[in-house]
Amino acid sequence: MRARKKQRTRDALLREALERFTAQGYEQTTIDEITDAVEVSQRTFFRYYASKEEVAFAVVEMVESKFVEALRVRPASEGPMEAMRNAVTSAWTSVDETIQSVIPVELYMRTYRMIESTPALLAVHLRRSAGLEEGLSQLLADREGLDVDADPRPRVAVAAFTGVMRVTGQLWGKGQDSSLETLRELSERYLDHLGPALAEDWRTAGPCAGPASCPVRRTRG
């Protein structure tokens, strides 16, 4: 019962903070406003969250953790890009449940928009994304038995993959449909185009077999 009460308090602080951040602005919202609305002390707030920044990214971090966990348990027989794609696909159910266990999906969408449009938070978001990419690169390198600093492929693969996920997240955030199913379908559609987009010549009928067989077009006009 004590643990459930703590979790309810933590979730109440999270939801109240995100509602206020998205309604009146992150920088305009004070911790006092959040704690007064939940009827707890500042001391209680800091027992659960170290700062406003931490609470702003709390759900985002939960979502990222689900993906990392899913990638970590993918079969060794899967190639790097296949493993990341399958990790995203397999993580959707748990991601949906994780978000809805604490806040409505619609509020998560508004939070994503708020982060993208708040300079101070966007800077933190980009820094966190860089850290996530480095962790994923190391994870892939370990899976493949590679030295991440000697072989560029893990970082290149992760950069391409997370770039697609960031683009789809931005498009979802700008849209009107806040459902995670829409985000899932959008992500899968864009990931389907990752391979073709990396082909050297987009005007050919299909991907070339290698550098020797790829035509070089010097002019695009």
ZIZIZI-V418591 format. One record per backbone hydrogen bond with DSSP energy under -0.5 kcal/mol. NH is the residue of the N-H (numbers start at 0). CO is the residue of the C=O. Records with the same first field share a line. If there is no record, write none. Layout:
NH: CO, CO
//
This chain:
4: 0
5: 1
6: 2
7: 3
8: 4
9: 5
10: 6
11: 7
12: 8
13: 9
14: 10
15: 11
16: 12
17: 13
18: 14
19: 15
20: 16
21: 17
22: 18
23: 19
24: 19, 20
28: 24, 25
33: 29
34: 30
35: 31
36: 32
37: 33
38: 34
39: 34
44: 40
45: 41
46: 42, 43
47: 43, 44
48: 44
54: 50
55: 51
56: 52
57: 54
60: 56
61: 57
62: 58
63: 59
64: 60
65: 61
66: 62
67: 63
68: 64
69: 65
70: 66
71: 67
72: 68
73: 70
77: 74
82: 78
83: 79
84: 80
85: 81
86: 82
87: 83
88: 84
89: 85
90: 86
91: 87, 88
94: 90
95: 91
96: 92
97: 93
98: 94
99: 95
100: 96
101: 98
102: 98
106: 103
107: 103
108: 104
109: 105
110: 106
111: 107
112: 108
113: 109
114: 110
115: 111
116: 112
117: 113, 114
118: 116
120: 117
121: 117
122: 118
123: 119
124: 120
125: 121
126: 122
127: 123
128: 124
129: 125
130: 126
131: 127
132: 128
133: 129
134: 130
135: 131
136: 132
137: 133
138: 134
139: 135
140: 136
141: 137
142: 138
143: 139
144: 140, 141
145: 140
147: 145
149: 146
150: 146
151: 149
153: 150
155: 151
156: 152
157: 153
158: 154
159: 155
160: 156
161: 157
162: 158
163: 159
164: 160
165: 161
166: 162
167: 163
168: 164
169: 165
170: 166
171: 167
172: 168
173: 169
174: 170, 171
177: 175
182: 178
183: 179
184: 180
185: 181
186: 182
187: 183
188: 184
189: 185
190: 186
191: 187
192: 188, 189
193: 190
194: 190
196: 192
197: 193, 194
198: 195
201: 199
203: 200
212: 209
213: 209, 210
214: 212
216: 214
217: 215
//
